[in-house]
Amino acid sequence: MTVYELQEVKPPFFPPDAHVMTIVVEHPPGSSGTPPHRHSGPAFGYVLEGEMVFELEGERPRVIPAGEAFWEPGGDVIHYQDANNRTDVPLRFTVTMLCAPGAPMLAFVDERELAARADRRAIV
């Protein structure tokens, strides 16, 4: 047996009484992905196919290729992008999220809040 460590992080918090959800997300070639959103708890992911443009509040966008892991702290942090970086292949990734009870797995951020927090977004 061979074991490879994909990532090791210390998340900032776990929501009390959290439940865990694992999903697979698929975006077609060239997709801009999910609109800006946040999660109620930390999320840990792995790119299965393609390349993701990944952008969290306070961080510059980066490309994550198939075979690499990512994570986000959840809570108040806005997840700006999970776009497909490629126009010729789909993007598929899996995410395991620790969700707060009674909260949706993701909550979209409206334009007013994005404008109010524009100074927190790292500009390329």
C-alpha positions as CSV (number, residue, x, y, z in Angstrom):
1,M,0.0,0.0,0.0
2,T,1.2,3.5,-0.8
3,V,-0.3,6.6,0.9
4,Y,0.1,10.2,-0.4
5,E,-0.7,13.2,1.7
6,L,-2.7,15.7,-0.3
7,Q,-2.9,18.5,2.2
8,E,-2.6,19.2,5.9
9,V,-4.2,22.3,7.4
10,K,-5.5,23.5,10.7
11,P,-8.9,24.9,10.1
12,P,-9.9,28.0,12.1
13,F,-13.1,26.5,13.5
14,F,-15.7,23.7,13.3
15,P,-19.3,24.7,13.6
16,P,-20.9,23.2,16.8
17,D,-22.9,20.1,16.0
18,A,-21.7,20.2,12.3
19,H,-22.6,17.6,9.8
20,V,-20.3,16.6,7.0
21,M,-21.3,16.6,3.4
22,T,-19.2,15.4,0.4
23,I,-20.2,16.4,-3.1
24,V,-18.9,16.3,-6.6
25,V,-19.1,19.5,-8.7
26,E,-18.9,19.5,-12.5
27,H,-18.4,22.6,-14.6
28,P,-18.5,22.4,-18.5
29,P,-15.5,23.8,-20.5
30,G,-15.1,27.6,-20.1
31,S,-17.7,27.8,-17.2
32,S,-17.4,30.8,-14.8
33,G,-18.4,28.4,-12.0
34,T,-20.5,29.1,-8.9
35,P,-21.2,32.8,-8.2
36,P,-19.5,34.4,-5.2
37,H,-20.6,32.5,-2.0
38,R,-19.5,31.4,1.4
39,H,-19.8,28.2,3.4
40,S,-20.9,27.8,7.1
41,G,-17.8,25.8,7.9
42,P,-14.5,24.7,6.4
43,A,-14.4,22.9,3.0
44,F,-11.7,20.5,1.7
45,G,-11.5,19.6,-1.9
46,Y,-9.6,17.8,-4.6
47,V,-9.6,18.5,-8.4
48,L,-10.5,15.2,-10.2
49,E,-10.3,16.5,-13.8
50,G,-9.4,19.8,-15.6
51,E,-8.1,23.0,-13.9
52,M,-9.9,25.2,-11.5
53,V,-9.4,29.0,-11.1
54,F,-9.8,29.2,-7.3
55,E,-10.2,32.6,-5.5
56,L,-10.9,33.3,-1.9
57,E,-11.3,36.7,-0.3
58,G,-7.9,38.1,0.5
59,E,-6.0,35.8,-1.8
60,R,-5.0,36.1,-5.4
61,P,-6.7,33.8,-7.9
62,R,-4.7,30.6,-8.6
63,V,-5.0,27.6,-10.9
64,I,-5.4,24.2,-9.3
65,P,-4.8,21.3,-11.7
66,A,-6.2,17.8,-11.5
67,G,-4.6,15.9,-8.8
68,E,-4.2,18.8,-6.3
69,A,-6.1,19.6,-3.2
70,F,-7.5,22.9,-1.9
71,W,-9.4,24.1,1.2
72,E,-11.2,27.2,2.4
73,P,-12.0,28.2,6.0
74,G,-15.7,28.9,5.6
75,G,-17.5,31.3,7.9
76,D,-17.4,34.9,6.8
77,V,-14.8,34.4,4.0
78,I,-16.1,34.9,0.5
79,H,-15.3,32.3,-2.2
80,Y,-15.2,34.4,-5.4
81,Q,-14.3,31.8,-8.0
82,D,-14.3,28.1,-8.8
83,A,-14.2,28.6,-12.5
84,N,-13.1,26.2,-15.2
85,N,-9.7,27.4,-16.4
86,R,-10.0,25.3,-19.6
87,T,-12.3,25.8,-22.6
88,D,-11.6,22.3,-24.0
89,V,-12.3,19.9,-21.0
90,P,-14.8,19.8,-18.2
91,L,-13.8,20.6,-14.6
92,R,-14.7,18.0,-11.9
93,F,-13.8,18.4,-8.2
94,T,-15.0,16.9,-5.0
95,V,-15.5,18.9,-1.8
96,T,-16.1,17.7,1.8
97,M,-17.8,20.4,3.9
98,L,-18.4,20.8,7.6
99,C,-21.8,22.4,7.6
100,A,-23.5,24.2,10.5
101,P,-26.9,22.8,11.5
102,G,-29.8,24.5,9.8
103,A,-27.5,26.5,7.4
104,P,-27.4,25.9,3.7
105,M,-24.2,24.2,2.4
106,L,-23.5,27.5,0.6
107,A,-25.0,31.0,0.7
108,F,-24.7,33.4,-2.3
109,V,-23.2,36.9,-1.7
110,D,-25.2,39.7,-3.2
111,E,-23.8,42.6,-5.3
112,R,-24.2,45.1,-2.4
113,E,-22.1,43.0,0.0
114,L,-19.5,42.4,-2.8
115,A,-19.2,46.2,-3.3
116,A,-18.9,46.9,0.4
117,R,-16.1,44.3,0.8
118,A,-14.3,45.2,-2.5
119,D,-11.2,46.3,-0.5
120,R,-10.8,42.7,0.8
121,R,-10.5,41.2,-2.7
122,A,-6.9,40.7,-3.9
123,I,-6.7,42.4,-7.3
124,V,-4.5,40.7,-9.9
